[in-house]
Structure formats: C-alpha cells, structure tokens
Amino acid sequence: MALYKIEKQLELIKETPFKFEKDIQTLVENNINNLLNLNLIKSEFALNNFRIDTLAFDMEAKSFVIIEFKRDKNFSVIDQGYAYLSLMLNNKADFILEYNESQKSTLRRSDVDWSQSRVIFISPSFTNYQKEAINFKDLPIELWEIKRFSNNTLSFEQIQKTSAKESIKTISKNNVTVANVNKEVIVFTEQDHIQKVDPESVELYERIKERLLMLDDNVTIEPKKQTIGFKIENKIFCDVVLLKTKLKVYLNLKSGELQDNKNIARDVSNVGHWGNGAYEIQISDLDDIDYIMSLFKQSIRKNKE
C-alpha cells in the first residue's frame, strides 16, 4: 500500500524497513497496551529449550499471550504456534510464577482461563501461504503486520481471515501436538453465542451488528468467551452479550464520558460485568435503535482518538 503526503504535489512516503527483529520487539513491547491491549510480563522468556520473544497477559480474557517477532518468511505459523501453546499448557506453573515475579498482583492457577491462550506473530509481511494457513474459524493464532515509514509513522494491522468456515480440528487428527492443544484451547465464534439464545435475540443481534458495521469501514468483530466485541483501530468500542431474549451492550467509555439524554444506559463502573467500559445498555427491541446508535457513535469517536 502506497502512502502519500498531500502537498502541492503528492509526495511518496517511503517505508523504512526494520533492520533487526529486536527493533520490532522493542517498539511493540514499549507500546504493548496501546497496540494490543495487553500487559507485558517478560521479554525473552526462556523455558525448556524454548525462548519466547514476549510473554504478555490479557487482563480481560484472563489468559497468557505469546508473541513472536519475525523478519524472515520461512516458518510455519501452525507448527510454531502450536508448539508454543503446547509448551504453555504443559508448564502452567512456570508461566504463573513468571507473572507473579514481574507483576504487583498475585495470580493463582484458577485465575487463568487457559482455554483462551493464544499466539501472536508480528512481522513486516507474511506470505500468501501463511495468510491462507490461518483461515480456520477456531485457530488460536493471529498474524499482525507492522510497517514503519519515513515520516515517523507506523502501521499495525491484523491479517483478517478471509473465509474461515473450516475447523482446525479437521487437520489435527494426524498431528498430536495440535490435537492435544485443541482439547484445552477454545476459539469462540459468533455461532457459539448465537446457538444458545432464542431467535428473537439472534434477530436483534443481527440488526445491531448490521448497523455497527455500517458506522465505519474499519469496524471488525472479535468473538470471545462471554462477549462479542466490536473493534475500531484495534480497540474494542463495545461488547455485546447475547441473552435468551435480549442483548446487553457495554460501551467502552469511562464513567462521565457518555452523553445520554434519555438515560437508557446504566453506569456499571462499580459493578462486576463482562466486557469493557462503564456503561451498559439492555436492548429488547428496535424501537429506539437510532438513538442507541448515537451512543455507539460516541464510543467509536472516543476509541479512535
């Protein structure tokens, strides 16, 4: 993708390639919360002849995340990703110990949701083969492309799955490592949430989803264990929880940031809840949908800042 600076004539902004993998790693680790909404646990975590580039923790999912940085293109994302996940699941105590030694809080084994473990590969580019390799609906592996440009800017974008309908379990029968990891690690999909609720709730969700995707071309969907998150520029701006006959929506805004003249949103900043943000909206019909969308727009604008 070519970038241009708008002057009297367009001026091409050239990419400034990273010289070493370590340069990418340092940049991401120093900005890991802004880029990936993760907490840094350990850089260069060594265990059992493996060396993990970056060990992080997802506070929302309560799970560990392994991050690997690549400049070369000669590696299998499936084989390496599952090797790291297998290492984690077979050495849970070591990961918890590393967390407790580096963080101010104490983590117990029961505090971790191991089913939400995942691996992230970060590289300036991936091959078509590698991009195609992640097209499974339940693959706990993510690819992110990072590029640096001459005007001191950075692009950081997740490679989206194009047609992920097949399950990784279809190829795991002949791979013991993949099969063993899949027994514990679960990647949730929209269908996992939809199949548990009544048709009325599904219709509500589909209508809300359609309107949310129309708000911005960069809106993406991220199903998780308890919620379906909607993201803008790598930040979740709202989470949807499908209940039997209605929806609960959480806006990722701090208490006091939402202008809600009709007072339909509840401040849950001091109440335990799934999802991100301080405001909860319960939706059981579409009578006030236009007004509700105006609240969503506020969250999008704030999370794009």
Secondary structure, DSSP 4 states (H G I P E B T S, - for coil): --EEE-SSS-EEE-B---SSHHHHHHHHHHTHHHHHS-EEEEEEEEETTEEEEEEEEETTTTEEEEEEE-SS--S-HHHHHHHHHHHHHH-HHHHHHHHHHHSSS---GGG--GGG-EEEEEES---HHHHHHT--TT--EEEEEEEEETTTEEEEEEPPPSS--S-GGGS-TT-HHHHHHHTT-----HHHHHTTS-HHHHHHHHHHHHHHHHH-TTEEEEE-SS-EEEEETTEEEEEEEE-SS-EEEEE---TT----TT--SEE-TTS--SSSSSEEEEESSSTTHHHHHHHHHHHHHHHH-
